[in-house]
């Protein structure tokens, strides 16, 4: 029986994955063989390996990385030098190739020139803390602030889905799509049919998807689909049989832009669970933001910077940005922004911390993962000890059991400091939001974990006085009705073996 293209594509993907795994294993075996062979030759060889281990540790200490991240790798190298060295090359070094660094710097300068300088808008913000937050974001990302924009918060994926499809159907010039996951789904099939019609109307379509995030989930015939209707696309950072730490960087962004008239970002990927057409982990709670107005300029720049860095084709997007019009349907301020592993200021993480530190009354957080570095944990604890109402919603039903167990390992200190933690019972909470004091919030793709803070390409929208902050707060409070609060006294009665496992997971949390 003849296999169809989809089956052949799936088989090819599985074979590629097997080849990559075998190639990596072979390289690790070679490292071990060389170490064993050399160690057996003489004492001098062992001294050489000790020197290499020492230099590796010094190198890790010298690098600008989170201290917790450094400590776990140093421990790994001390006890398992060769395995640790190989693992560090694969996952810990996180070194961007020089050629790509040049492209990144070139695109950064170009977008900075192309985007407007809106310093006077920042200067007009009356709330001093919000002024500082927006100034910080601009200084570390070069993405400007806008006012009098329109933003709408959707508290679930299915709530925005019909509007999204209508916006795609109304496209006249171009559509930009960037997702971590595109999966075999009714959602993709419906979107693809719209894209097919738009291509017949000569609408330009650019698509970026993460090669690893979509590896075993993407439609079997995705490549053929895209090429059949001549959609321009990129597989971000494809897997390779050769050792290179850049593989650890993933494109976790979710962006759709239609004609510069509207744009979306938030937690949802393209898959049926994100709009609750399929129940994989119970009810999937996610969120999306839709914007109109000049803020779209930032998302266009974010998208095409990623495209130009990773594609052979360079797209000049200045004209697209100039065509975006101001929208005066809503007051307030917004900054669509991005983060990436090359930005050592960690804007996504520090935007969260700035909001937490500046809170006067409350900070409410939804996140699927709570794997904190020292700075973020201290910010939450200090805010709570200062009398701020700090509440966090995490999932009770995990998508990754190990990561969820690691999340729970951070409960103890937070609960002792008075932070209120709730677990969402009906299903999986995938929203990534922070809202504070009814006048500031962020909506985007960044989880509270090391991977989002340090390794992923992320994006989000910072908003102030748009009135959507109230809707986000109300959604949080409504969601609490479907949560169970974790009480400190009950939490402290966990079995000893669970506490030991949590302690180990907390130690290795930077690697998860």
N, C-alpha and C positions, 0 to 999 in steps of 0.2 A: 504493500500500500504506500502510495507516494505521500511524503510528509508535506504539509503546507508551510508557507514562509514563516508563520508564527512559531511552529514547532521547531523548525530549523534554527531560528533565531534564539529560542530558549536553549536548545542544545549547545549552540555556539557560545552563549553566555556562560553556561555551566562549565564547558570545556575550558574557556578562557580563565574562569575563576580557579579551576583545578590546576591549570598550568601555572598561574601566578602563585598559588599556595605552594606547589611543589618547588618552584624556583626559589621562593623565600626560604623554604626548609633546607634546600640544597645549599644555599649560601650560609645558613646558620651552621650546618654540618661542617662545611669547609672551615669556618671560623674555629669550631671546636677541634677539628683535626689538626689545624695549624698550631693551635694552643697546646694540644696534647703532644704532638710531635716535637715541638720546640722545647716544651717543658722537660721532655725526657732527655734532651741533649746535654744540658749542663746547668749549673747553678746560675750562670750568667744569663741564660735565657729566662729563667724565672725572675731574675732581677729586672730584666727588660720589661716583662709583663707588669711587674709591680710599678715600675716607672710610668708605663702607659696608663695604668689604673690611676696613679696619682695625678698625672697630667689631665686625665679625663675629669676627675673630681674638681680640680682647679678650674678647668674650662667651664664646668657647670656652675660653679660658684661665681665665676666672672660674668656669665651671661645674665642679661636683664630678663629674669623670669620671676614668677611668684615664688617666695621662699618655700612654701609648702611643696610646690612642684619640684624645686631643687632637692629638698630633703629626701623625698621618696626615691629619687633617682640616685642620689649618693648612697643611700642605704642599699639599694639594689646592686650598685656597682661594688660595694664593699663585700657583700656576701656572695654575689654571683658575677664576678667581673666580666667574663666573656659573654654570658647570656645578657647581662645588664648592658654591656657595650653595644651588642647587636640590637637589643630592644630600644636603647636610646637613639641609635642611628635611625631606626624605623619610626619611633613614635615620640621621642623626647626632644630631639634636637630642633625640630621645627624651623629649619633653615630655608629661607626663600632663595631660589637661584638668582645669581646676579643679573642675568638677562631679564628675569621677570621683575626684579627690583627697579631696573631702569624703566621698564614699561609702566610700572605702578607710579613711579615718580613723575613720569611724563604725563600720564593721565590725570594725576592729582593737580599738577600745575595747570593743565588745560581746563579742567572743570572749575578750578578756582577763578580763572580768567573769565570763563563763560557764564558762571552764575553771578547774580547781582550782589553787590555789597550793600546789605541792609542794616548797617550799624545803627542808623538813626532809629530804627524800629526797636532795637534792643534798648537804646537809651531812653525810649519813651515808656518802657514798662515800669509801672509804679511800685510793684512788689519787688523789694530789693533782692530777696532770695531767688525769685524767678528770673530776675535780671542776671544774676550770677550764673544760674543754671544754663540759661540760653547763651550767655557770653562764653561759658566753658565749652558748650557743644560746638559753637562756631569756631572757637580757637583751635580745637583738637580735631575737627572733622572738615572744616571749611564749607560746611553746608549752612546757608543763611536762614534766617527766620522770616516768616511772613505773617501778615495779619489780615483781618477781614476775609478769612477763608471759610470754606464750608467743609465740615467733617461730620461723618455719621458713624456711630459705634454700633456694631452688630454683636449681640451677646452669644450668638451661635453661628455655625457655618451655614446651616440650612436657611437661616433668616436672611442671609445676603445673597444666596445662590441665584434666585430668580432675577434680582437686580443685576448681578454680575453677567448673567447670560444676555439680558436685554442690552447692557452696555456693549458687550462684544458684538451683538447683532447690529448695533448702531454705528460701528466703526466705519470710518470713511477713508482714513489715511494709513494708520498703522496700529499695531498691537504689540506690546512688549510683555513677555511672560517669563518669569524666573521662579523656579521652585526647587526645593530640596528633593521632593518625591513627586513623581508622576507614576501612578499605579494603574494597573489593569482594572477598569472600573466603569460603571455607568456614567459617572461624572466626567471622566476623560472622553468617553464616546460622545457624549452630548456636546462637550466643548469642541471636540475635534470636528464634528459635523458643522458647527458654526464657523470654525476656522476655514473649513473647506469652502463654504459659501463665500466667505470674505476674500479668499484668494481668487475666486472667480471674478470678484469685483475689483481685483488688483490692489487689495489692501496688503501692505507690507507687514509681515509677521516675523518677529525675532523671538527665539525661545532658548532659554538656558535651563538645564536641569543637572542636578548633581549625579555624577556617575555611580557613586557608592550608595547614596541614599535611595536611588531608583534601581539599583542593580538587579535584585531578584523580584522586584514589584512591578516594574514598568511593563506596558503592553508588549506582548511577544513580537508584534510587528511595528513597534514605534518608529524605528528608523525608516522603514518602508513607507509608513503613513506620512511622515514629515517630508520625505523626498518626493513622494507622489504629487503633493500639492505645492512643492517648492517652498516650504517653510525653511528659513535660515535658522540653524540651531547649533548649539554647543553642548557637548557633554563635559561638564566641569571636572577637571582634574582626574582623568581616567586612570584606572588601575594599571599598574605595570609590573612585570616580573622582577624588576630591578629595585634594590634597596634605595629609597629616597624619602627623607623625612617629610617632604612637601605633601606626600600622600595623606598625611594626617589632617591637612586643612580641607574643610568641606564647605560648600556653599549652602548654608542653612536658610537663605533668604526666601521670602515669598512676596513677589511683586507682580502686579498686573497694571499696565498703563494703556489707556485707550485714547488715541488721538490728542493727548495732552488735555483732554476734557475731564477725565476722571481717572482715579488710580486706587488700587487696593493694596493693603498689606495686613499681616496679622499672623495667627498661628496655623491656619489651615493649609494643607497641601492639596494636591489633586488626587482624591481617593474617596471612596464611598463612605468610609467611617467618619470623615471630616464633616460631612453634611448629613450624617445619620441615615444613610440609605442601607448601611450594613452595620450590624452590631458585633464588633469584635471584642470590645471590653465593656459592654454595657453602653450607656448613653455617653456620647463623646461631646464634652463641653469645651468649646473653642471660641475664639473671638476674631473679629475682622474690623478694620477701619477703612472707610471709603472717603476719599477727599476730592474736592474740586478746587480749582484756583491755582495760584502761583506756586504753592507748595509742591505741585507735581514736578516742577523743574528739578528739584533735588532728586526725585525718584528716577527721572529720565537720566540724569547724570550718573546716579548709582548704577543703573542697569548698563549703560553703555561704557562706563569705565571697566566694568567686569567683562563685557563683551570684547572691547578693544585689547585688553590685557591677555585674553585667552583665545582670541581668534586671529586667523591670518588676515581677515578683513577688518579694516579700520573704518568705523562709522563716524562721520562728523555730525554731531548732534546739536550744534549751536543754533541752527535754524529752528529745530524742534522746540528748543527751550524758549526762543524768542516769540514763538507762536502761542505759547501758553498765556491765557488771559487771567486777570485778577477776578476773583469772585467775592462779592460783597454781601452775601446772604447771611453771614454769621460773623459776629465779632470774636475777638480772641487771637491767640498766637499759636503758630505751629512750626515745628522744625522736623521735617523728615530727614533722618540721618542714617548713616551706616557705620559698621565697625568691621575690622578685618584683622587678621593675625599680625600684619605688619605695623599696625598702629599701636605703639607701645604705651600710649596713654589710656588704652582700654576704655573708650568713651561709653560703650553700652553699660559696662559694669559701674563706672563712676557716675553716670547719669542716675542709675538706681540709688547709689550711695548718696549723691547730692540731695535727692528728693527725701530720702530717709533722714539725713542729717538736718534738713531744713524744715521738717514737719513741726507744726505747732499743736495739732490736735490728734491726727491719726495718720497711719500708713496702712493701706490694705494691699495685699499681694496675692496674685494667683500664679502658680508655677507648677509644671509637671514634675520638676526635679529641684531639690533643695540641697545642693552640694556646694557648700560655701567655702570661700577662701577666708583668711583671717580678717581682712579689711571689711568685707561684707557682713560677716558674723558680728564683728564688734559694732558696726553701725546699727544693726538691728537690736543688739543687746543694750547699747548706750541709749538709743531712742526710747526703748521700753523703760529702762531705769530712770529716764528723765520724765516719765509720766505720759509719754505718747502712747496712744492706743495702737499697738502693732499687731496685726492679724495676718495670718498666712493660710491659704488653702492649698493643699497638696492632694494627690490622688490616694485613695485607699486600694483601688484596683490597679496594679502596676502593668505597664507595657514591657518593662524590663525588671525582673525580680531583683537582680543584683543591685541595680541603680536605685530601686525603691528602698531596698534595705539600707543602702548607703544614705539615702535621704533621711531615713528615720534615725540614723546615728547622730544627726545634728539637732534632734529635738531637745535633748537633755538640757544643754546650757541655755537654749532659747527659752524653754519652759521655766527654768529657774529664775530667769531675768524678767519673767512676766509676759513674754511674747505668747500670744494665743494662737494655737495651731489647730487647724480643722482638716479633717480628711473627707473628701468628696465621695459619697457612697454609691450613687446611681451608676457610675461608670468611671471614665477616665477624664481628668481635667487637663487640657492641653493649652489653655489660655496662658499668655505671658503678659500680665498687666501689673502696673504699680499705680495707685491713685492715692492722693493725699490732700487733705484740707479743702476738698470741694473745688480746688482751682488748678490742680496740676495732675497730669497723668502721662504714662507712656503705654503705647500699644505696639507690639511688634513680634519679633521672632526669637528674642534672646531669653534663654532659660537662666535660672539661678544655678549655674554649674560652671565648672572649669572649662569644659569644651566650648560653651557659648562665649564665656568671658575672654578666652585666650586663643582658641584654635579655629573657630568658625567665622565665616563671612556672615554677618547678621545685619538686620535693619530694623528700624522702628520709627515711631512718630511721637515726639514730645509735644504736648499741648498744654496751654494755659488760658484759662477764662474763656473757653469755647462753649461752655454749658454741657458738653458731652462728658465732662468730668463727673457731673452729678449722675448721669446715666450709668457710668462705669461703677460709681460708688453704690448705686441702687442695685445694680446687677450683682455686685459682690455680696451685699446684705441679703438679697434674695437667694443667692446660691448657698449661703450659710444654712438655710432651712433644709438643705439636702446633705448637710455635713454632720459629722460627729466631732465634737471638740475633744482633743487629747488633753486629759487632765494630768498634772504633774504627779500627783499621788499614785494614780493608777499606773502611769508610765514607769515609775520607779520600781514597781513590783514585777517587772519583766524578769524572766529566768536568766540565770547567770550566763548560760551558754549563748543566749541571744545578745547579752551585753558584750561578751567577748568578741563575737562575730562583728558586731557593730563597731567596736573599737578598732578591729583590723581593717574594716572597710573604710572607716574614717581616715586611717593612716594612708591607705592607697587611693583615697578619693580623687586626688589630682589626675590619676590615670584613667578614670572612668569617663 
